[in-house]
């Protein structure tokens, strides 16, 4: 085990070099580090939002940037990045977290097009609720500011989020085995919806997008030059 803070370039390089020294190369990168800055957008400070992005978006970018030269040299490799159902749909009290995961989605979908010619695969993983430490106090940081207009809703919703820790339905050991399964495939999926709740949220988003496209199809289709 090597300590690796994904926001620390020196530790990233040390970790990558340690893996090369031990195994000779790197075949699979799993971007899994994450934290959760919870609260309504107006109550989250700019510094908190920047920290959210630093860990959940810039962190995976930093590690991937360090590993890509190895993958390009080998003409192979697999980048697996853990997103979330919050990378597909937004949730109340999750503006910062969802923003970071939506950004991860766009980055990974675009990266896939850039690195496929080098024989490198990419997979976005959208887990539902798994019994990890993400919702524990050590990983969840609540908004610094208080605004009276949000007080009642915060008092109603925050206990639910806090009580969820340790009761999530997803088994992280089974998730790990699933990651091993997709990592061993010759043609791995571009996206893996991990958990029945994740599939349900994805299908809900698909339905919503289709409804919105249909509702304004005539207007949307009338915007070209005559």
SETI-544388 format. One record per residue (C-alpha): residue in one letter; chain; x, y, z. Coordinates in nm, 2 decimals, decimal comma. Each point is the difference from the previous one (the first is absolute). Layout:
// residues N
['A' 'A' [X Y Z]]
...
***
This chain:
// residues 226
['X' 'A' [0,00 0,00 0,00]]
['X' 'A' [0,13 0,35 -0,09]]
['X' 'A' [-0,15 0,32 0,14]]
['X' 'A' [-0,14 0,20 -0,29]]
['X' 'A' [-0,18 0,33 0,03]]
['X' 'A' [-0,15 0,07 -0,34]]
['X' 'A' [0,04 0,37 0,05]]
['X' 'A' [0,37 -0,04 0,06]]
['X' 'A' [0,21 -0,03 -0,32]]
['X' 'A' [0,31 -0,12 0,19]]
['X' 'A' [-0,20 -0,28 0,17]]
['X' 'A' [-0,16 -0,10 -0,34]]
['X' 'A' [0,35 -0,03 -0,16]]
['X' 'A' [0,13 -0,20 0,30]]
['X' 'A' [-0,30 -0,24 -0,02]]
['X' 'A' [0,03 -0,05 -0,37]]
['X' 'A' [0,37 -0,06 0,02]]
['X' 'A' [-0,05 -0,25 0,29]]
['X' 'A' [-0,24 -0,19 -0,22]]
['X' 'A' [0,24 -0,01 -0,29]]
['X' 'A' [0,28 -0,11 0,23]]
['X' 'A' [-0,20 -0,29 0,15]]
['X' 'A' [-0,20 -0,12 -0,31]]
['X' 'A' [0,20 0,13 -0,30]]
['X' 'A' [-0,30 0,18 -0,15]]
['X' 'A' [-0,36 0,11 0,07]]
['X' 'A' [-0,29 -0,17 -0,18]]
['X' 'A' [-0,30 0,15 0,17]]
['X' 'A' [-0,06 0,33 0,18]]
['X' 'A' [-0,30 0,04 0,23]]
['X' 'A' [-0,08 0,36 0,09]]
['X' 'A' [-0,19 -0,05 0,33]]
['X' 'A' [0,10 0,27 0,24]]
['X' 'A' [-0,29 0,23 0,10]]
['X' 'A' [-0,16 0,21 0,27]]
['X' 'A' [-0,34 0,17 0,04]]
['X' 'A' [-0,06 0,37 0,07]]
['X' 'A' [-0,37 0,00 0,09]]
['X' 'A' [-0,24 0,29 0,02]]
['X' 'A' [-0,20 0,25 -0,20]]
['X' 'A' [0,21 0,19 -0,26]]
['X' 'A' [-0,04 0,34 0,16]]
['X' 'A' [0,12 -0,14 0,33]]
['X' 'A' [0,31 -0,16 -0,14]]
['X' 'A' [0,30 0,23 -0,01]]
['X' 'A' [0,20 0,04 -0,31]]
['X' 'A' [0,29 -0,16 0,17]]
['X' 'A' [-0,21 -0,31 0,08]]
['X' 'A' [-0,11 -0,03 -0,36]]
['X' 'A' [0,36 0,03 -0,12]]
['X' 'A' [0,11 -0,27 0,24]]
['X' 'A' [-0,28 -0,22 -0,13]]
['X' 'A' [0,12 0,04 -0,35]]
['X' 'A' [0,36 -0,04 0,10]]
['X' 'A' [-0,07 -0,35 0,14]]
['X' 'A' [-0,27 -0,14 -0,23]]
['X' 'A' [0,10 0,15 -0,33]]
['X' 'A' [0,36 0,14 0,00]]
['X' 'A' [0,12 -0,29 0,21]]
['X' 'A' [-0,10 -0,27 -0,26]]
['X' 'A' [0,13 0,23 -0,27]]
['X' 'A' [0,34 0,03 0,17]]
['X' 'A' [0,04 -0,37 0,05]]
['X' 'A' [-0,12 -0,08 -0,35]]
['X' 'A' [0,25 0,25 -0,15]]
['X' 'A' [0,28 -0,18 0,19]]
['X' 'A' [-0,10 -0,35 -0,13]]
['X' 'A' [-0,09 0,08 -0,36]]
['X' 'A' [0,36 0,01 -0,13]]
['X' 'A' [0,04 -0,36 0,13]]
['X' 'A' [-0,32 -0,11 -0,17]]
['X' 'A' [0,09 0,18 -0,33]]
['X' 'A' [0,34 -0,17 0,00]]
['X' 'A' [-0,16 -0,34 0,06]]
['X' 'A' [-0,28 0,06 -0,25]]
['X' 'A' [-0,23 -0,13 0,26]]
['X' 'A' [-0,16 0,08 0,33]]
['X' 'A' [-0,33 0,06 0,17]]
['X' 'A' [-0,12 0,31 0,19]]
['X' 'A' [-0,29 -0,06 0,23]]
['X' 'A' [-0,14 0,31 0,16]]
['X' 'A' [-0,26 -0,01 0,28]]
['X' 'A' [-0,27 0,25 -0,06]]
['X' 'A' [-0,34 -0,03 0,17]]
['X' 'A' [-0,37 0,00 -0,06]]
['X' 'A' [0,06 0,37 0,09]]
['X' 'A' [0,19 0,02 -0,33]]
['X' 'A' [-0,33 -0,08 -0,18]]
['X' 'A' [-0,26 0,19 0,21]]
['X' 'A' [0,01 0,28 0,25]]
['X' 'A' [-0,10 -0,03 0,36]]
['X' 'A' [-0,10 0,25 0,27]]
['X' 'A' [0,30 0,08 0,23]]
['X' 'A' [0,24 -0,14 -0,27]]
['X' 'A' [0,07 0,30 -0,23]]
['X' 'A' [0,38 -0,01 0,06]]
['X' 'A' [0,03 -0,38 -0,02]]
['X' 'A' [-0,23 -0,03 -0,30]]
['X' 'A' [0,19 0,28 -0,18]]
['X' 'A' [0,33 -0,19 0,05]]
['X' 'A' [-0,15 -0,33 -0,12]]
['X' 'A' [-0,17 0,15 -0,30]]
['X' 'A' [0,34 0,15 -0,09]]
['X' 'A' [0,16 -0,34 0,04]]
['X' 'A' [-0,26 -0,14 -0,25]]
['X' 'A' [0,08 0,26 -0,27]]
['X' 'A' [0,38 -0,04 0,05]]
['X' 'A' [-0,01 -0,38 -0,02]]
['X' 'A' [-0,24 -0,01 -0,30]]
['X' 'A' [0,23 0,24 -0,19]]
['X' 'A' [0,32 -0,18 0,12]]
['X' 'A' [-0,13 -0,33 -0,14]]
['X' 'A' [0,00 0,15 -0,35]]
['X' 'A' [0,35 0,13 0,05]]
['X' 'A' [0,17 -0,31 0,13]]
['X' 'A' [-0,18 -0,28 -0,19]]
['X' 'A' [0,24 0,03 -0,30]]
['X' 'A' [0,28 -0,10 0,24]]
['X' 'A' [-0,17 -0,33 0,10]]
['X' 'A' [-0,11 0,15 0,34]]
['X' 'A' [-0,35 -0,07 0,14]]
['X' 'A' [-0,20 0,22 0,23]]
['X' 'A' [-0,30 -0,09 0,23]]
['X' 'A' [-0,22 0,24 0,20]]
['X' 'A' [-0,15 -0,18 0,30]]
['X' 'A' [-0,33 0,14 0,15]]
['X' 'A' [-0,05 -0,16 0,34]]
['X' 'A' [-0,32 0,03 0,19]]
['X' 'A' [0,01 0,01 0,38]]
['X' 'A' [0,28 -0,24 0,12]]
['X' 'A' [0,10 -0,05 0,37]]
['X' 'A' [0,33 0,19 -0,03]]
['X' 'A' [0,13 0,28 0,23]]
['X' 'A' [-0,11 0,28 -0,24]]
['X' 'A' [-0,29 0,10 0,23]]
['X' 'A' [0,20 -0,03 0,32]]
['X' 'A' [0,10 0,32 0,18]]
['X' 'A' [0,36 -0,05 -0,11]]
['X' 'A' [-0,10 0,03 -0,37]]
['X' 'A' [-0,31 0,23 0,02]]
['X' 'A' [0,06 0,37 0,05]]
['X' 'A' [-0,31 0,21 0,05]]
['X' 'A' [-0,04 0,36 -0,12]]
['X' 'A' [0,17 0,27 0,19]]
['X' 'A' [-0,27 0,27 -0,03]]
['X' 'A' [-0,35 0,02 0,13]]
['X' 'A' [-0,29 0,17 -0,18]]
['X' 'A' [-0,33 0,01 0,18]]
['X' 'A' [-0,21 -0,07 -0,31]]
['X' 'A' [0,17 -0,35 -0,03]]
['X' 'A' [-0,01 -0,08 0,38]]
['X' 'A' [-0,33 -0,19 0,00]]
['X' 'A' [0,08 -0,22 -0,30]]
['X' 'A' [0,35 -0,06 0,13]]
['X' 'A' [-0,13 -0,12 0,33]]
['X' 'A' [-0,24 -0,23 -0,18]]
['X' 'A' [0,25 -0,16 -0,25]]
['X' 'A' [0,33 0,00 0,18]]
['X' 'A' [-0,09 -0,27 0,26]]
['X' 'A' [-0,10 -0,23 -0,28]]
['X' 'A' [0,34 0,04 -0,17]]
['X' 'A' [0,18 -0,05 0,32]]
['X' 'A' [-0,20 -0,31 0,11]]
['X' 'A' [0,06 -0,16 -0,34]]
['X' 'A' [0,37 -0,07 0,08]]
['X' 'A' [0,04 -0,37 0,08]]
['X' 'A' [-0,34 -0,09 -0,13]]
['X' 'A' [0,05 0,03 -0,38]]
['X' 'A' [-0,12 -0,30 -0,19]]
['X' 'A' [0,30 -0,05 -0,23]]
['X' 'A' [0,28 -0,24 0,10]]
['X' 'A' [0,34 0,15 -0,07]]
['X' 'A' [0,16 -0,34 -0,02]]
['X' 'A' [-0,23 -0,10 -0,28]]
['X' 'A' [0,07 0,33 -0,17]]
['X' 'A' [0,37 -0,07 0,01]]
['X' 'A' [-0,06 -0,34 -0,15]]
['X' 'A' [-0,21 0,17 -0,27]]
['X' 'A' [0,29 0,24 -0,08]]
['X' 'A' [0,23 -0,30 -0,03]]
['X' 'A' [-0,24 -0,16 -0,24]]
['X' 'A' [-0,02 0,30 -0,24]]
['X' 'A' [0,37 0,06 0,03]]
['X' 'A' [0,07 -0,35 -0,13]]
['X' 'A' [-0,22 0,03 -0,31]]
['X' 'A' [0,16 0,05 -0,34]]
['X' 'A' [-0,26 0,26 -0,09]]
['X' 'A' [-0,10 0,16 0,33]]
['X' 'A' [-0,32 0,22 0,02]]
['X' 'A' [0,03 0,37 -0,05]]
['X' 'A' [-0,24 0,04 0,29]]
['X' 'A' [-0,10 -0,24 0,28]]
['X' 'A' [-0,31 0,07 0,21]]
['X' 'A' [0,08 -0,16 0,33]]
['X' 'A' [-0,30 -0,09 0,21]]
['X' 'A' [-0,38 -0,04 -0,07]]
['X' 'A' [-0,05 0,35 0,14]]
['X' 'A' [0,25 0,14 -0,25]]
['X' 'A' [-0,19 -0,17 -0,29]]
['X' 'A' [-0,32 0,15 0,13]]
['X' 'A' [0,14 0,35 0,02]]
['X' 'A' [0,15 -0,03 -0,35]]
['X' 'A' [-0,33 -0,11 -0,15]]
['X' 'A' [-0,18 0,28 0,18]]
['X' 'A' [0,25 0,25 -0,16]]
['X' 'A' [-0,04 -0,16 -0,34]]
['X' 'A' [-0,38 0,04 0,03]]
['X' 'A' [0,03 0,36 0,11]]
['X' 'A' [0,23 0,09 -0,29]]
['X' 'A' [-0,23 -0,16 -0,25]]
['X' 'A' [-0,30 0,18 0,14]]
['X' 'A' [0,19 0,34 -0,01]]
['X' 'A' [0,11 -0,07 -0,36]]
['X' 'A' [-0,35 -0,09 -0,11]]
['X' 'A' [-0,16 0,30 0,18]]
['X' 'A' [0,20 0,26 -0,19]]
['X' 'A' [0,08 -0,20 -0,32]]
['X' 'A' [-0,17 0,25 -0,23]]
['X' 'A' [0,16 0,31 0,15]]
['X' 'A' [0,34 -0,17 0,03]]
['X' 'A' [-0,02 -0,11 -0,37]]
['X' 'A' [-0,08 0,35 -0,13]]
['X' 'A' [0,32 0,18 0,09]]
['X' 'A' [0,20 -0,05 -0,32]]
['X' 'A' [0,06 0,27 -0,26]]
['X' 'A' [-0,28 0,02 -0,26]]
***
